[in-house]
Amino acid sequence: MITDRSLYLLGSSARQHSLVAPGLCGAWFAGSGPSRYGDFTLNYNFQAIFYGAYSTNHADSAMPYYRAILDYANGPGLVDAAKYNCR
């Protein structure tokens, strides 16, 4: 169930015009450095941040996800595809 708190966290870390999507722990971490070095992986962990965006009618919050996927597909993804002989 999506709560108001979850929507607040999503809205404050991922906005429609954000250039970078939030890392796996969002924009918040406790300690001297970000968890997982502040990076994200392009698997279900990265997608999970945006699960509630559509069911709560906040689809614009998912735009940083699409930007990250397209940036990968048009850059390093092409190199990886050539490396493994994929089209």
Residue frames as a rotation matrix with the C-alpha (Angstrom) as fourth column:
MET 1
0.581 0.814 0.000 0.00
0.814 -0.581 0.000 0.00
0.000 0.000 -1.000 0.00
ILE 2
-0.347 -0.669 0.658 1.35
0.647 -0.679 -0.349 3.39
0.679 0.304 0.668 -0.96
THR 3
0.254 0.385 -0.887 1.30
0.922 -0.373 0.103 5.86
-0.292 -0.844 -0.450 1.88
ASP 4
0.980 0.115 0.160 1.50
0.151 -0.959 -0.240 9.63
0.126 0.260 -0.957 1.85
ARG 5
0.534 -0.845 -0.014 5.01
-0.342 -0.231 0.911 9.34
-0.773 -0.482 -0.413 3.29
SER 6
-0.051 -0.534 0.844 6.10
0.619 0.646 0.447 7.13
-0.784 0.545 0.298 0.38
LEU 7
0.571 0.333 0.751 4.71
0.809 -0.386 -0.444 9.63
0.142 0.860 -0.489 -2.11
TYR 8
0.953 -0.274 -0.128 6.54
-0.217 -0.915 0.340 12.44
-0.211 -0.296 -0.932 -0.36
LEU 9
0.166 -0.948 0.272 9.83
-0.071 0.264 0.962 10.53
-0.984 -0.179 -0.024 -0.56
LEU 10
0.018 -0.100 0.995 9.28
0.909 0.417 0.025 9.73
-0.417 0.904 0.098 -4.24
GLY 11
0.782 0.409 0.470 8.29
0.586 -0.739 -0.332 13.30
0.211 0.535 -0.818 -5.07
SER 12
0.874 -0.469 -0.129 11.21
-0.339 -0.778 0.528 14.83
-0.348 -0.418 -0.839 -3.23
SER 13
-0.019 -0.940 0.342 13.84
-0.109 0.341 0.934 12.56
-0.994 -0.019 -0.109 -4.77
ALA 14
-0.701 -0.153 0.696 12.51
0.617 0.358 0.701 12.10
-0.356 0.921 -0.157 -8.33
ARG 15
0.049 0.698 -0.714 10.92
-0.091 -0.709 -0.699 14.94
-0.995 0.099 0.029 -10.24
GLN 16
0.814 0.403 0.419 9.91
0.338 0.258 -0.905 15.14
-0.473 0.878 0.074 -13.88
HIS 17
0.879 -0.467 0.091 12.82
-0.194 -0.526 -0.828 17.38
0.435 0.711 -0.553 -14.89
SER 18
0.612 -0.700 0.367 15.45
-0.389 0.137 0.911 15.73
-0.688 -0.701 -0.189 -12.69
LEU 19
0.336 -0.581 -0.741 18.62
-0.900 0.032 -0.434 14.98
0.276 0.813 -0.513 -14.63
VAL 20
-0.694 -0.614 -0.377 19.63
-0.423 0.771 -0.477 12.07
0.583 -0.172 -0.794 -12.42
ALA 21
0.413 0.825 -0.386 17.44
-0.151 0.480 0.864 9.40
0.898 -0.298 0.323 -10.88
PRO 22
0.436 -0.249 0.865 17.81
-0.899 -0.159 0.408 8.74
0.036 -0.955 -0.293 -7.16
GLY 23
-0.621 -0.705 -0.342 20.08
-0.634 0.709 -0.309 5.93
0.461 0.025 -0.887 -6.00
LEU 24
-0.356 0.489 -0.797 18.74
0.278 0.869 0.409 2.76
0.892 -0.077 -0.445 -4.41
CYS 25
-0.398 0.175 -0.900 18.46
0.916 0.023 -0.401 4.47
-0.049 -0.984 -0.170 -1.02
GLY 26
0.706 0.669 0.231 16.98
0.691 -0.722 -0.021 7.66
0.153 0.175 -0.973 -2.41
ALA 27
0.291 -0.580 0.761 18.57
0.024 -0.791 -0.612 10.96
0.956 0.197 -0.216 -1.56
TRP 28
0.536 0.016 0.844 18.84
-0.796 -0.323 0.512 10.06
0.280 -0.946 -0.161 2.13
PHE 29
0.345 -0.453 -0.822 21.39
0.310 0.882 -0.356 8.01
0.886 -0.132 0.444 3.97
ALA 30
0.945 -0.096 0.314 22.67
-0.328 -0.336 0.883 7.86
0.021 -0.937 -0.349 7.51
GLY 31
0.586 -0.804 0.103 26.39
0.662 0.548 0.512 7.79
-0.468 -0.232 0.853 7.98
SER 32
0.010 -0.716 -0.698 29.48
-0.020 -0.698 0.716 9.34
-1.000 0.006 -0.021 6.52
GLY 33
-0.827 -0.293 -0.480 28.87
-0.472 -0.101 0.876 8.21
-0.305 0.951 -0.055 2.93
PRO 34
0.074 0.933 -0.352 26.04
-0.996 0.054 -0.067 7.01
-0.043 0.355 0.934 0.71
SER 35
0.150 0.082 0.985 25.01
-0.263 0.964 -0.040 3.37
-0.953 -0.253 0.166 0.77
ARG 36
0.450 -0.027 0.893 26.14
0.686 0.651 -0.326 1.33
-0.572 0.759 0.311 -2.21
TYR 37
-0.580 -0.813 -0.053 28.35
0.639 -0.495 0.588 4.25
-0.504 0.307 0.807 -3.19
GLY 38
-0.249 0.577 -0.778 25.25
-0.255 -0.814 -0.522 6.20
-0.934 0.068 0.350 -4.27
ASP 39
-0.880 -0.124 -0.459 24.90
-0.472 0.120 0.873 4.18
-0.054 0.985 -0.164 -7.48
PHE 40
0.183 0.921 0.344 22.00
-0.663 0.374 -0.648 2.28
-0.726 -0.110 0.679 -8.94
THR 41
-0.838 -0.345 0.422 21.68
0.025 0.750 0.661 -0.86
-0.545 0.565 -0.620 -11.00
LEU 42
-0.507 0.665 -0.548 19.30
-0.861 -0.363 0.356 -1.21
0.038 0.652 0.757 -13.92
ASN 43
-0.810 0.299 -0.505 17.30
0.218 0.952 0.214 -4.11
0.545 0.063 -0.836 -12.50
TYR 44
0.138 0.977 -0.165 14.19
0.580 0.055 0.813 -4.54
0.803 -0.208 -0.559 -10.37
ASN 45
-0.098 -0.219 -0.971 15.83
0.957 -0.287 -0.032 -2.74
-0.272 -0.933 0.238 -7.44
PHE 46
-0.947 -0.274 -0.167 16.06
0.208 -0.921 0.330 0.42
-0.244 0.277 0.929 -9.53
GLN 47
-0.592 0.793 0.145 12.51
0.099 -0.107 0.989 -0.03
0.800 0.600 -0.015 -10.85
ALA 48
-0.149 0.571 -0.808 11.09
0.914 0.391 0.108 -0.55
0.377 -0.722 -0.580 -7.36
ILE 49
-0.816 -0.195 -0.544 11.66
0.425 -0.840 -0.337 3.09
-0.391 -0.506 0.769 -6.49
PHE 50
-0.847 0.425 -0.319 9.00
-0.530 -0.725 0.440 4.02
-0.044 0.542 0.839 -9.05
TYR 51
-0.846 0.527 -0.076 6.39
0.509 0.842 0.178 1.27
0.158 0.112 -0.981 -8.44
GLY 52
-0.215 0.835 -0.506 3.84
0.802 -0.144 -0.579 3.60
-0.557 -0.531 -0.639 -6.87
ALA 53
-0.824 -0.186 -0.536 4.18
-0.042 -0.922 0.384 6.41
-0.566 0.339 0.752 -9.40
TYR 54
-0.863 0.484 -0.146 1.51
-0.162 0.009 0.987 5.11
0.478 0.875 0.071 -11.77
SER 55
-0.348 0.774 -0.529 -1.03
0.774 0.556 0.303 3.67
0.528 -0.305 -0.793 -9.33
THR 56
-0.083 0.282 -0.956 -1.15
0.810 -0.540 -0.230 7.02
-0.581 -0.793 -0.183 -7.51
ASN 57
0.722 0.415 0.553 -1.37
0.688 -0.512 -0.514 9.12
0.070 0.752 -0.655 -10.68
HIS 58
0.665 -0.619 -0.419 2.12
-0.324 -0.744 0.584 10.59
-0.673 -0.253 -0.695 -10.30
ALA 59
0.772 -0.318 0.551 3.54
0.595 0.668 -0.447 9.25
-0.226 0.672 0.705 -13.58
ASP 60
0.789 -0.496 0.362 5.67
-0.161 -0.736 -0.658 12.37
0.593 0.461 -0.660 -14.05
SER 61
0.577 -0.585 0.570 7.77
-0.736 -0.071 0.673 11.22
-0.353 -0.808 -0.472 -11.07
ALA 62
0.597 -0.318 0.737 8.92
0.281 0.943 0.179 8.23
-0.752 0.100 0.652 -13.15
MET 63
0.981 -0.181 -0.069 10.61
-0.137 -0.394 -0.909 10.35
0.138 0.901 -0.411 -15.83
PRO 64
0.234 -0.958 0.164 14.10
-0.955 -0.195 0.221 10.07
-0.180 -0.209 -0.961 -14.25
TYR 65
0.126 -0.122 0.984 13.76
-0.120 0.983 0.137 6.27
-0.985 -0.135 0.109 -14.59
TYR 66
0.817 0.251 0.519 13.14
0.451 0.281 -0.847 6.50
-0.359 0.926 0.117 -18.32
ARG 67
0.812 -0.575 -0.102 15.95
-0.564 -0.727 -0.392 9.02
0.152 0.376 -0.914 -18.74
ALA 68
0.042 -0.823 0.567 18.40
-0.779 0.328 0.534 6.63
-0.625 -0.464 -0.628 -17.05
ILE 69
0.268 0.126 0.955 17.29
0.279 0.939 -0.202 3.69
-0.922 0.320 0.216 -19.20
LEU 70
0.954 0.133 0.267 17.52
0.292 -0.224 -0.930 5.69
-0.064 0.966 -0.252 -22.44
ASP 71
0.589 -0.808 -0.017 20.91
-0.807 -0.588 0.058 7.15
-0.056 -0.020 -0.998 -21.49
TYR 72
-0.084 -0.607 0.791 22.23
-0.429 0.738 0.521 3.64
-0.899 -0.295 -0.322 -20.92
ALA 73
0.464 0.356 0.811 20.65
0.457 0.689 -0.563 2.21
-0.759 0.632 0.157 -24.08
ASN 74
0.976 -0.044 0.215 22.09
0.168 -0.478 -0.862 4.95
0.140 0.877 -0.459 -26.29
GLY 75
0.443 -0.872 0.207 25.55
-0.875 -0.471 -0.113 4.94
0.196 -0.131 -0.972 -24.73
PRO 76
-0.487 -0.707 0.513 27.10
-0.816 0.577 0.021 2.06
-0.311 -0.408 -0.858 -22.78
GLY 77
0.261 0.675 0.690 24.28
-0.277 0.737 -0.616 -0.24
-0.925 -0.030 0.379 -23.88
LEU 78
0.885 0.015 -0.466 25.44
-0.466 0.060 -0.883 -0.03
0.015 0.998 0.060 -27.49
VAL 79
-0.111 -0.992 -0.065 28.97
-0.934 0.127 -0.334 -0.95
0.339 0.023 -0.940 -26.44
ASP 80
-0.410 0.019 0.912 27.71
-0.600 0.748 -0.285 -3.88
-0.687 -0.664 -0.295 -24.37
ALA 81
0.662 0.726 0.186 25.51
-0.297 0.481 -0.825 -5.09
-0.689 0.490 0.534 -27.23
ALA 82
0.631 -0.509 -0.586 28.43
-0.672 0.019 -0.740 -5.04
0.388 0.861 -0.330 -29.66
LYS 83
-0.360 -0.812 0.459 30.64
-0.933 0.313 -0.177 -6.82
0.000 -0.492 -0.871 -27.14
TYR 84
-0.455 0.272 0.848 28.16
-0.247 0.877 -0.413 -9.72
-0.856 -0.397 -0.331 -26.94
ASN 85
-1.000 -0.011 0.026 27.24
0.023 0.216 0.976 -9.67
-0.016 0.976 -0.216 -30.65
CYS 86
-0.237 0.969 -0.074 23.68
0.791 0.148 -0.594 -8.48
-0.564 -0.199 -0.801 -30.00
ARG 87
-0.420 0.191 0.887 21.67
0.681 -0.580 0.447 -6.14
0.600 0.792 0.114 -32.20
